[in-house]
Amino acid sequence: MLAGIALGQLIVGVLGVLVVTGEYSSGAIRSTLAAIPDQRLLLAAKAGVFGAVTSVLGEVVAFATFFAGRLALSDGVPVPGLGDPGVLRAVVLSGAYLSMVGLLGIALGAVVRHTAAAVGALVGLLYVLPAVLSGLTGVTVAKYFPTMIAGNSLAVSEPVADVLSPWVGFGALCVYVLAALGAGGWLLTRRDA
């Protein structure tokens, strides 16, 4: 029922990239840095605002997708409810996942500073690398990538064998986002030093 998350993550991730790289490509970053010279503070502010907006929108999209999916089920198919075990958690964490991907987009935009390259890195991280690694190693390595965490841990109400549990997966995503934003902030200060 939450299959739209796969497309939504690409949209939100690209928007996250554009939050940072759009200013660099247009040259508007000069006036922004004149107003806020501390690039780490600027990145934190962008991430905070974008993260808050995408958190709200992600939850709206996740709940709307869930209810639309319920309506699309044909007669005779069991219809899950929010009160069923694991369903509310799956819907809420799916919305939070979209926000996390947007923040990863911001971090990649800060690291790369070029829209096409950052979007390419995002697509590679979300789609290509997990698919290749899952083909080569099964779920052994691929289960640690964001898309695999979302599809097999966060957005499911029934546990899936050999993958991260929902809360461990969510914690791993939080660590990824914080590390990526930290690296982005550090690289921003190093480039211009």
N, C-alpha and C positions, 0 to 999 in steps of 0.2 A: 504494500500500500504506500510505501514511502519511496518508490522507485524514482520519483522526480528529483530526489536529492542528488543523483548522479549528474544531471544537467545543471541543477542549481549550484553545485559546487564550482563548476566551471565559470558560470556567470559571476558569482560572488568573488571568486579568486581573481578573475580578470579585472573586476572593478577595484579590488584591493591593490592590484598592480598599478592601475591607472591613477589611484589616489596619490601615489608617489611619483611615478614616471611622467605623468601628465605635466607636472610643473617643470620637470627637467627638459622635456621635449619642447615646451613652449617658451622656455626662458623665464617663466614667472617665478622660478625658485630664487632668483636674485632679490626680488622685492620681498619675498617671504623671509629669506635669511637676513635681510636688512632689518626686518621687524623682530625676528626671533633668531638671533645668531647661533644659539645652542641647538645643533641639529638633533641631538638625542632628545631634547625636550620637544622639538618639533615632531619627531617621529612618534614619540609617546602620545602627544596630543592627537595626531592623525589616527593612530591606532586606537586610542580611547574613544574618540568620536565615531570612527567607522565601526569599531567593535560593538559599541552600544546600539547603533542604528541597525547593524546586521543581526545582532542578537534578537532584537524585537521583531524584525522582518523575518528572520529565520524561524522563529517560533510561530509566527502567523502562517508562514508558508507550510511548515511541518503539520500544523493542526488542520489547515485547509486541505492539504494533500491527503491527510488521514481520513477526514470526513468525506471528501470527494471519492476516495477509494472505497469507502464503505458503501456509498450510494451506487457505485459501479458494479458491485458484486451481484451476481445473478441469484435468483431464488434457489434455495437448497444449499448454498455455500454458507458456512458458519461466519457470522459477522463479528469481528472483534470489537470490544468496547474498551473505553479508557480504564474501566475498573478491572479488566482482566489482568492477570499477573504479567508484569513486564511491559505492558503496552504503553502506559503513560510515560514510563522511563524512556522507552524507545522513541516516542514522539518528541519528548523534550530534548533528549540528547541529539536527535537528528537536527533539530533547529539550532542547537548550540554548535553542532559540527559545521554548519554553514558559516557561522561567525568565525570559527577557528580557521577555516580555509581562507576567508577574506583576510584575516590577519597574517596568514602565511603569504598571501599575495602581496600585502604591504611590505613584509620583510624581504621577499624576493625583489620587489621593486626598489627597495632601499639598497640592497646589495648590488644589483645589476645596473640600475638607473636607465635601462633601455627597455622600452615597452615590449618589443617583439622577443627579445632575449628572455625577459622575465616571464612572459606568458609561455614561451617554449619550455622554460625550466619548470613552471607550474604544471603544465600538461605532462611533462616527463615524470614529475614527482607523483602526480595524482593518477595517471592512467598508464603510461608506458612502462615505467620501471616496475610497478607492482605486477603488471601482466607478464612481463618477461621473467621476473623472479619467481612468480608463482608457477610458470611453466618449467623453470629450471629446478626449483627447489621445493615445489609444492607450497604449502603454507608456512614452512619453517621460517623463512625470512620475510616473505611478502606480508605476513600478518602484522608487521610493525609499520606498514605504510598507511597514511591517512585514509585512503579510499577503502582499503581492506578492513581497517578498524571500523569505519562507518558501516560498511556493508555486512560485516560478520559479527560485530560486537555491539555497536551503538543502536543501530536501527532494527534490531531483531528482539522479539520478546521471548523466544525460546533459545537457550544456549546452543552454540555451535561448537562442535568438537575441535580441538587443536588451535583455537584462536584466543585472543585476549578476552578476559571478561569485560563487560561493559564499563565498569568503573576504572579498571586498569587501563583500558583503551582510552577512556576520556582523560585520565591522568597523563598518559603518554602524549596525547595531543596537546595538552596544556604545556608540558615540558618542551615539545617541539616548537610551539608558538613562542614561548618565552625565550628559548635559545635562539630562534631565528630572528626575533626582534632585537635581542641583545647583540647578536652578530651584526645585524643591519645598522644599529646605532653605533657600534664600535667602528665598523668600516666607514661610515659616513664621516666620523671625526678623523680617521686616519688618512683618508683621501685628500682632505683639504688642509691637513696640518702642514 
